[in-house]
Amino acid sequence: MKLTSTLALFATLLGTVLSVAHAATETDGSNSATTPAAPGFSYLGCIAEGGTSTSLRALTGASFTQTNMTPLVCQSLCSGYRYAGIEIGTQCFCGNSFSHGATGNAIPESNCPTPCGGDPSQKCGGAWTLSLYGKPAPTPIPIPTPTPTSAPPAPTNTGFSSLGCIAEGGTSTSLRALTGASLSQPNMTSLVCQSFCSGYRYAGVEIGVQCMSARVREWRPSNCNFRFLWELIQ
């Protein structure tokens, strides 16, 4: 009687140990079948295509069909993309975003039951479903804000002294009083003009935006209708 009880207890304990081991094996097998990932990739789940047509692929980058397909093979083929998806055991699709209405949302794993062509112990999608692997979203590169640059300070002592206002030689550009270099710009000031004419004896500003220069005197006194004039002090 005692021997029978001992054997029954041993059988119960053995059954418990075997059940735990079987459960652990199933768990490990499930993980290895769905989550092998290359560096940078992680398993995102089973997802549906955009529809049941080859024109409605969820991933529209490069694609490959190989009899030795596994998750790691597909991820290697899609290394230049953000996503890698395996379908019906031998097909690999790459992409950086989802197309044709595919959401990328995970559906039950039972929809991706197909063994991989290169390793039947692993799962590689199903009919119009993908075992999907992906990389984290790239970190946006900050665009530096340009530092405003201020204009150089205007000269405060150019060496010129005011001679007053003079008239042109006439009302034609061919009758200029100052016939040296000239400059026209919207931000003209007396100091800007004098700085521009630093290599000349005379500097004159006309009509608010024009600057003229000369080395010799070629004008007559005026009632100041046209030009303010400065002379470089020698």
C-alpha positions in Angstrom: 0.0 0.0 0.0 2.8 2.4 0.9 4.7 1.5 -2.3 1.5 2.3 -4.3 1.1 5.7 -2.7 4.7 6.5 -3.3 4.5 5.6 -7.0 1.3 7.6 -7.4 3.0 10.7 -5.8 6.1 10.3 -8.0 3.9 10.0 -11.1 2.0 13.2 -10.1 5.3 15.1 -9.6 6.7 13.9 -12.9 3.6 15.0 -14.7 3.9 18.5 -13.2 7.5 18.8 -14.3 6.8 17.6 -17.8 3.9 20.1 -18.1 6.0 23.0 -17.0 8.8 22.0 -19.4 6.3 21.6 -22.3 4.9 25.1 -21.6 8.4 26.6 -21.5 9.2 25.0 -24.8 6.1 26.3 -26.4 6.8 29.8 -25.2 10.3 29.7 -26.4 9.3 28.4 -29.7 6.7 31.1 -30.1 9.2 33.8 -29.5 11.8 32.4 -31.8 9.2 32.0 -34.5 8.1 35.6 -34.5 10.8 37.9 -33.1 14.3 37.3 -34.6 15.6 40.8 -35.4 18.8 42.2 -36.9 20.5 45.1 -35.1 18.3 48.2 -35.4 15.1 46.2 -36.2 12.5 45.0 -33.8 9.4 42.9 -34.3 6.2 45.0 -34.7 3.6 42.2 -35.2 1.5 40.8 -37.9 -0.2 43.4 -40.2 -2.5 43.4 -43.2 -1.7 44.5 -46.7 -3.7 47.4 -48.1 -5.9 44.9 -49.9 -5.9 41.5 -51.6 -4.2 42.7 -54.7 -0.5 43.1 -55.7 -1.3 46.7 -56.5 -2.3 47.4 -52.9 1.0 46.6 -51.1 1.5 48.1 -47.7 5.3 48.5 -48.4 6.2 49.8 -51.8 10.0 50.0 -51.7 12.2 47.1 -52.9 10.8 43.6 -52.9 12.4 40.1 -53.1 11.3 36.5 -53.4 13.7 33.8 -52.2 13.2 30.2 -51.2 15.7 30.7 -48.3 13.7 33.6 -46.8 13.8 34.2 -43.0 13.2 37.3 -40.9 16.9 38.0 -40.7 17.4 37.6 -44.5 14.5 40.0 -45.2 15.8 42.6 -42.7 19.3 42.4 -44.3 17.7 43.0 -47.7 15.8 46.0 -46.3 18.6 47.4 -44.3 18.3 50.8 -46.1 14.6 51.1 -45.2 12.7 51.6 -42.0 10.4 48.6 -42.4 10.8 45.0 -43.5 7.9 42.7 -44.0 7.7 39.0 -44.9 4.7 37.4 -46.6 3.6 33.9 -47.3 7.0 32.4 -46.4 9.3 33.6 -49.2 8.4 37.2 -50.1 10.1 40.2 -48.6 8.9 43.8 -48.9 10.7 47.0 -47.8 9.4 50.5 -47.3 9.7 53.7 -45.2 6.0 54.2 -44.8 2.7 52.4 -45.3 0.7 52.8 -48.6 -2.7 52.0 -50.1 -4.6 52.4 -46.9 -2.5 50.0 -44.8 -2.3 51.2 -41.2 0.6 49.1 -39.8 -1.6 48.2 -36.8 -1.0 44.7 -35.4 -3.6 42.0 -36.0 -3.7 38.6 -34.3 -0.6 36.5 -34.9 -2.8 33.7 -36.1 -3.1 35.6 -39.4 0.7 35.1 -40.0 1.0 31.3 -39.7 3.2 30.6 -42.8 6.6 28.9 -42.0 9.6 30.7 -43.4 11.1 29.2 -46.6 14.6 29.3 -45.1 13.6 28.1 -41.6 10.2 26.4 -41.0 10.5 26.9 -37.3 9.9 30.6 -37.8 6.8 32.4 -39.0 6.9 34.5 -42.2 3.5 36.2 -42.7 0.5 34.7 -44.4 -1.9 35.3 -47.3 -1.9 39.2 -47.7 -0.4 39.6 -44.3 3.1 40.6 -43.2 5.3 39.7 -40.3 6.6 43.2 -39.8 9.9 44.4 -38.5 10.9 48.1 -38.1 13.4 50.6 -37.0 12.7 53.5 -34.7 11.7 56.7 -36.4 14.7 58.8 -37.3 15.5 61.7 -35.1 14.9 65.0 -36.9 18.1 66.9 -37.6 17.7 70.4 -36.0 18.0 73.2 -38.5 20.2 75.9 -37.0 18.6 79.3 -36.7 20.8 81.8 -38.6 22.3 84.4 -36.5 21.3 87.8 -37.7 24.2 89.8 -38.9 24.2 93.5 -38.5 25.6 95.9 -41.1 29.0 97.2 -40.3 28.9 100.5 -38.5 28.9 103.6 -40.8 32.1 105.6 -40.7 31.9 108.6 -38.4 35.0 110.5 -39.7 35.6 110.1 -43.4 38.0 113.1 -43.9 35.5 115.0 -46.1 34.0 118.4 -45.3 30.8 119.9 -46.7 30.9 122.3 -49.7 27.2 122.8 -49.9 24.9 122.2 -52.8 25.8 122.3 -56.5 24.1 121.8 -59.9 24.9 119.2 -62.5 26.3 120.3 -65.8 22.9 119.9 -67.3 19.8 117.7 -67.3 21.4 114.8 -69.0 23.5 111.9 -67.6 26.2 112.9 -70.1 26.6 116.2 -68.3 27.5 115.0 -64.9 29.4 117.4 -62.7 31.3 114.5 -61.0 32.6 112.0 -63.6 34.5 109.5 -61.5 33.1 106.3 -60.0 29.4 106.2 -59.2 27.1 104.1 -57.0 23.4 103.7 -56.6 21.8 101.9 -53.7 18.6 102.3 -51.6 20.4 102.6 -48.2 22.5 105.6 -49.4 23.6 108.1 -46.8 26.2 110.9 -46.8 28.7 108.7 -44.9 28.1 105.7 -47.2 28.9 107.9 -50.2 31.9 109.5 -48.7 33.3 106.0 -47.8 32.7 104.8 -51.3 34.5 107.9 -52.7 37.5 107.7 -50.4 39.9 107.4 -53.3 38.6 110.7 -54.8 38.7 114.4 -53.8 35.0 115.0 -54.2 31.8 113.0 -53.2 28.3 114.0 -54.1 24.8 112.5 -53.3 21.9 113.1 -55.7 18.2 112.3 -55.6 18.6 110.3 -52.3 20.2 107.1 -53.7 23.0 108.1 -56.2 26.6 108.7 -55.2 29.1 110.4 -57.6 32.8 111.0 -57.3 35.5 113.1 -59.0 39.1 114.3 -58.6 38.8 117.7 -60.3 36.3 120.6 -59.9 33.8 120.8 -62.8 30.6 122.5 -61.5 29.0 125.9 -60.8 27.2 127.2 -57.7 23.5 126.3 -57.5 20.3 126.9 -55.5 20.6 123.4 -54.2 18.1 121.7 -56.4 20.3 118.7 -57.2 23.3 117.7 -55.1 25.0 117.9 -51.8 28.8 118.0 -52.2 31.7 117.1 -49.9 35.4 117.7 -50.4 38.1 115.5 -49.1 40.4 117.5 -46.8 44.0 117.0 -48.0 
